[in-house]
Amino acid sequence: MISPSATVDPGAHVGEGAVVGPGAVIHDGVMVGAGTEIGAHAVIHAGTEIGADVVIEDGAVLGKRPRLRPGSSAAGNPAGALVVGQGVTICCGAVVYAGARIGAGAIIGDQTQIRERATIGEQTVVGRGSAVEYGAQVGARVSIQTDVYVTALTIVEDDVFLGPGVLTTNDDTMARHSPSEKLRGAVFRRACRVGGGVVLVPGVEVGEEAFVAAGALVTADVPARAVVMGVPARVVRDVPDSDLLERWR
């Protein structure tokens, strides 16, 4: 069912049983899977591919093209199409850029931003107001809480937990570097847990099943299964066997 006040380009394809709400705009070349629900005033830009049974809530924007300043480190190959997998939910006011990939069953929270060439794995949740910058790779079943900043080129492996307000960085020079110098995002290994308000400097790695206490400043790599806390973060003990992910599945 398509609302009479929605605008659907003739070159778009809307699958069987899809619902398009009032004031929604669907541009040329968009593919909307069967059973998908598109809320009021959502905008789907050209070339976006949406799987079956997706929920796109009111005011979300999908397939936005990046607008970059001259010399931006985000410049690269053309972004390509946004691809949204089956059963994804994209909540109110979220903005998901062209060239991103959203895995099946993921939830993208209200007012969240997912930049070009970022990937979000299956069953991952990105909380309200969080930002996942260009080229970041987020695995499956990751829990990203409210107001988290995942900087460009960060790697987040499967089953990671990032608490509210976690802040990653990727540029030691704060823009005082040559164009040939590469930015270095953080690396979060499988099933590590990072508490609220943690700040991580560029290029640090948090090891598999490690635990970073709330409010820590991570300035060096965290070993696998280590518990760290403080400013700067220091190892205080190991994660016990009883806290490993396999015990809680």
LINURKA-V22038 format. One record per residue. RES is the residue in one small letter. NEAR is the number of other C-alpha atoms within 12 Angstrom. Layout:
# LINURKA-V22038
res->[RES,RES]
near->[NEAR,NEAR]
This chain:
# LINURKA-V22038
res->[m,i,s,p,s,a,t,v,d,p,g,a,h,v,g,e,g,a,v,v,g,p,g,a,v,i,h,d,g,v,m,v,g,a,g,t,e,i,g,a,h,a,v,i,h,a,g,t,e,i,g,a,d,v,v,i,e,d,g,a,v,l,g,k,r,p,r,l,r,p,g,s,s,a,a,g,n,p,a,g,a,l,v,v,g,q,g,v,t,i,c,c,g,a,v,v,y,a,g,a,r,i,g,a,g,a,i,i,g,d,q,t,q,i,r,e,r,a,t,i,g,e,q,t,v,v,g,r,g,s,a,v,e,y,g,a,q,v,g,a,r,v,s,i,q,t,d,v,y,v,t,a,l,t,i,v,e,d,d,v,f,l,g,p,g,v,l,t,t,n,d,d,t,m,a,r,h,s,p,s,e,k,l,r,g,a,v,f,r,r,a,c,r,v,g,g,g,v,v,l,v,p,g,v,e,v,g,e,e,a,f,v,a,a,g,a,l,v,t,a,d,v,p,a,r,a,v,v,m,g,v,p,a,r,v,v,r,d,v,p,d,s,d,l,l,e,r,w,r]
near->[21,25,20,15,16,24,27,34,21,15,17,24,27,34,25,19,18,27,31,39,30,25,23,32,34,40,29,23,23,32,35,42,32,25,24,35,38,47,34,31,27,37,39,50,37,33,30,38,37,45,34,30,27,38,38,46,35,30,28,39,40,50,42,30,29,28,15,14,9,10,14,17,25,27,20,17,14,16,28,24,30,40,39,45,34,31,28,37,40,48,35,31,28,36,40,52,42,38,36,40,41,47,35,31,28,35,40,50,36,31,27,37,41,51,41,41,36,38,42,49,37,30,27,37,40,49,37,30,27,36,40,50,38,41,34,37,36,47,35,30,29,38,38,45,35,31,28,37,40,50,38,37,34,40,38,43,35,31,33,37,40,47,34,29,28,38,38,42,33,32,26,20,15,13,16,11,15,14,14,10,14,19,30,28,33,38,39,41,34,32,35,38,42,49,34,28,28,36,37,44,33,32,28,29,32,44,32,32,35,39,43,49,34,27,24,31,31,39,27,24,29,39,28,27,29,30,33,37,29,21,20,21,30,23,26,18,18,24,26,16,14,12,20,23,24,12,9,10,9]
